[in-house]
Amino acid sequence: MYSYKNIPSCVKYTLEEWYLAKALNQKNYDTWDDKLPGMPRGARADRDRLKDKIKKDLKKIQRGYCAYCGILFMVRGGESHIQREHILAKNTDRYRKFTFEPLNLVLACSRCNGFDLKGSKDYVTYYNEIYSLIETSIVHPHLDNIEDHLTANDSVLVEPVNSSPKGIKTISEFKLNEEAMLYLRGTYIKATKNPVSDEDESLIDEIMSKNYA
């Protein structure tokens, strides 16, 4: 039901997809959602296919878990709660060049990616034109090893590893230890030893409808 393990890789582009991504990243407008004025005929359809590929591949890479809270998407409510997330917000001039950068793309649940939590917040503490050299105040799903900063192996509490500042910040920003999250992880631990009862399943459904709809 939950996982705080490192995401093993990012999306891999073909050579043709790399050329398209590079062209899209160089525009001075939102190439993720706009109609792509000034680009060749068919670019919009190619862009949309690339977006579909990104989501499809990340679902496999992340094994169905949100990059931030670590909860399975199916617990969140399934497909409608899976969102393609730009770690550095695509709607800012500074980070627009990373719109289709694979290291900047993950899947997140609608809770974590919503305006009440991450939204378009800027967590960059050190900026570099080379994406892999950028530093963030939260655990970066691709550039950081999550297991160096967060752990929740045998406890319902998510805890920072060795008082990691990034771990502490991530727990705080994504409210990883709020009541509903504790219950979900506790139910999972119990389920590994005993089947989940009908009563537990009903309570999970009730909590999810109140917190994650």
C-alpha positions as CSV (number, residue, x, y, z in Angstrom):
1,M,0.0,0.0,0.0
2,Y,2.9,2.3,0.6
3,S,6.6,2.6,-0.4
4,Y,9.5,4.9,0.4
5,K,11.9,3.4,-2.0
6,N,14.0,5.1,-4.6
7,I,12.5,5.5,-8.0
8,P,14.8,3.4,-10.1
9,S,14.9,5.5,-13.3
10,C,13.3,8.3,-15.2
11,V,11.5,8.2,-18.6
12,K,13.6,7.2,-21.5
13,Y,13.1,9.0,-24.9
14,T,13.8,7.8,-28.3
15,L,16.1,10.1,-30.4
16,E,13.0,11.5,-32.2
17,E,11.4,12.2,-28.8
18,W,14.5,13.9,-27.6
19,Y,14.5,16.3,-30.5
20,L,10.8,17.1,-29.9
21,A,11.4,17.5,-26.1
22,K,14.3,19.8,-26.8
23,A,12.3,22.0,-29.2
24,L,9.4,22.2,-26.7
25,N,11.7,23.1,-23.9
26,Q,13.2,26.0,-25.9
27,K,9.9,27.8,-26.3
28,N,9.0,30.8,-24.1
29,Y,5.4,29.7,-23.4
30,D,3.7,26.7,-21.8
31,T,4.4,23.9,-24.3
32,W,2.8,21.3,-22.0
33,D,-0.8,22.6,-22.5
34,D,-0.7,25.3,-25.2
35,K,-1.6,24.9,-28.9
36,L,2.1,25.2,-29.9
37,P,2.0,28.3,-32.1
38,G,4.9,28.6,-34.5
39,M,5.7,24.9,-34.4
40,P,5.4,22.5,-37.5
41,R,2.1,20.9,-38.4
42,G,1.5,17.8,-36.4
43,A,3.7,19.0,-33.4
44,R,0.7,19.1,-31.1
45,A,-0.3,15.5,-31.8
46,D,3.4,14.4,-31.3
47,R,3.5,16.4,-28.0
48,D,0.3,14.7,-26.8
49,R,1.7,11.3,-27.7
50,L,4.8,12.1,-25.7
51,K,2.8,13.1,-22.7
52,D,0.8,9.8,-22.9
53,K,4.1,7.9,-23.1
54,I,5.5,9.7,-20.1
55,K,2.5,8.7,-18.0
56,K,2.5,5.1,-19.2
57,D,6.2,4.6,-18.6
58,L,6.2,6.3,-15.2
59,K,3.3,4.1,-14.0
60,K,5.6,1.1,-14.6
61,I,8.7,2.7,-13.2
62,Q,7.0,3.9,-10.0
63,R,5.1,0.6,-9.7
64,G,1.9,2.5,-9.0
65,Y,3.1,4.5,-6.1
66,C,3.0,8.3,-5.6
67,A,6.4,9.9,-5.8
68,Y,5.8,12.0,-2.7
69,C,3.6,10.2,-0.2
70,G,4.4,6.7,-1.3
71,I,0.8,5.5,-1.3
72,L,-0.6,3.4,-4.1
73,F,-2.6,5.3,-6.6
74,M,-5.4,2.7,-6.5
75,V,-5.9,3.6,-2.8
76,R,-6.2,7.2,-3.8
77,G,-9.1,6.3,-6.1
78,G,-7.4,5.0,-9.3
79,E,-6.6,6.5,-12.6
80,S,-8.4,9.8,-12.1
81,H,-6.1,10.7,-9.1
82,I,-2.8,10.0,-11.1
83,Q,-1.2,13.3,-12.2
84,R,1.9,14.0,-14.3
85,E,3.9,16.2,-12.0
86,H,6.7,18.7,-12.7
87,I,9.0,18.8,-9.7
88,L,10.1,22.2,-10.8
89,A,6.9,24.0,-11.8
90,K,6.5,24.3,-15.6
91,N,4.5,27.5,-15.3
92,T,7.5,29.7,-14.2
93,D,9.8,31.4,-16.6
94,R,12.9,30.1,-14.8
95,Y,12.0,26.4,-15.0
96,R,10.1,26.4,-18.4
97,K,13.2,24.9,-20.0
98,F,12.7,21.8,-18.0
99,T,9.1,21.1,-19.0
100,F,10.0,17.9,-20.8
101,E,13.2,17.1,-18.9
102,P,12.8,13.4,-17.8
103,L,14.5,14.2,-14.4
104,N,11.8,16.8,-13.7
105,L,8.9,14.4,-14.3
106,V,7.2,12.0,-12.0
107,L,3.6,10.8,-11.2
108,A,2.0,12.1,-8.0
109,C,-1.4,11.7,-6.5
110,S,-3.9,14.5,-6.6
111,R,-3.5,15.0,-2.9
112,C,0.2,15.6,-2.9
113,N,0.2,17.6,-6.2
114,G,-2.8,19.8,-5.1
115,F,-2.7,23.4,-4.1
116,D,-3.0,22.6,-0.4
117,L,0.3,20.7,-0.5
118,K,2.9,21.1,-3.3
119,G,1.0,22.9,-6.1
120,S,3.5,25.3,-7.7
121,K,5.8,25.8,-4.7
122,D,9.5,26.4,-5.5
123,Y,11.7,24.1,-3.4
124,V,15.0,24.9,-5.2
125,T,17.9,25.8,-2.9
126,Y,20.6,25.8,-5.5
127,Y,19.9,26.4,-9.2
128,N,22.0,25.4,-12.2
129,E,21.3,25.3,-15.9
130,I,22.3,21.6,-15.7
131,Y,19.3,20.0,-14.2
132,S,21.2,17.2,-12.4
133,L,23.2,19.8,-10.4
134,I,20.1,21.4,-8.9
135,E,19.4,21.1,-5.2
136,T,16.0,21.1,-3.5
137,S,14.9,21.4,0.1
138,I,12.6,18.4,-0.2
139,V,13.7,14.9,-1.3
140,H,13.9,15.0,-5.0
141,P,12.4,11.8,-6.4
142,H,15.2,11.4,-9.0
143,L,18.2,13.3,-7.8
144,D,18.1,12.1,-4.2
145,N,18.1,8.6,-2.8
146,I,14.8,8.6,-0.9
147,E,16.1,5.9,1.5
148,D,18.9,8.3,2.6
149,H,16.2,10.7,3.9
150,L,13.0,8.8,4.8
151,T,12.1,5.6,6.4
152,A,8.9,3.8,7.3
153,N,9.8,0.2,7.5
154,D,8.2,-1.2,10.6
155,S,6.4,1.8,12.0
156,V,3.4,3.8,10.8
157,L,5.4,7.0,11.3
158,V,7.5,8.3,8.5
159,E,10.8,9.4,10.0
160,P,13.8,11.3,8.8
161,V,17.0,9.3,8.4
162,N,19.8,10.7,10.6
163,S,17.7,13.9,11.1
164,S,17.9,14.6,7.4
165,P,16.8,18.2,6.7
166,K,15.3,17.1,3.4
167,G,13.5,14.3,5.1
168,I,12.1,16.6,7.8
169,K,11.0,19.1,5.1
170,T,9.3,16.4,3.0
171,I,7.4,15.0,5.9
172,S,6.2,18.5,6.8
173,E,5.3,19.6,3.3
174,F,3.4,16.5,2.4
175,K,1.9,15.9,5.8
176,L,3.1,12.3,5.8
177,N,2.2,11.7,9.4
178,E,-1.3,13.2,9.4
179,E,-4.0,10.9,10.9
180,A,-5.3,9.4,7.6
181,M,-1.8,8.6,6.5
182,L,-1.0,6.9,9.8
183,Y,-4.1,4.8,9.5
184,L,-3.4,3.7,6.0
185,R,0.1,2.6,6.8
186,G,-1.0,0.9,10.0
187,T,-3.7,-1.0,8.2
188,Y,-1.2,-2.1,5.6
189,I,1.2,-3.4,8.3
190,K,-1.7,-5.3,10.0
191,A,-2.8,-6.7,6.6
192,T,0.6,-8.3,6.1
193,K,-0.1,-10.4,9.2
194,N,-3.9,-10.7,9.1
195,P,-6.5,-10.2,6.4
196,V,-8.1,-6.8,6.3
197,S,-11.6,-7.0,7.9
198,D,-14.7,-5.6,6.2
199,E,-14.8,-3.1,9.0
200,D,-11.3,-1.9,8.2
201,E,-12.1,-1.7,4.5
202,S,-15.2,0.4,5.2
203,L,-13.2,2.8,7.4
204,I,-10.5,3.1,4.8
205,D,-13.1,4.0,2.2
206,E,-14.6,6.6,4.6
207,I,-11.2,8.2,5.3
208,M,-10.2,8.3,1.6
209,S,-13.5,10.0,0.6
210,K,-12.9,12.7,3.2
211,N,-9.2,13.3,2.6
212,Y,-8.4,12.4,-0.9
213,A,-11.5,13.0,-3.1
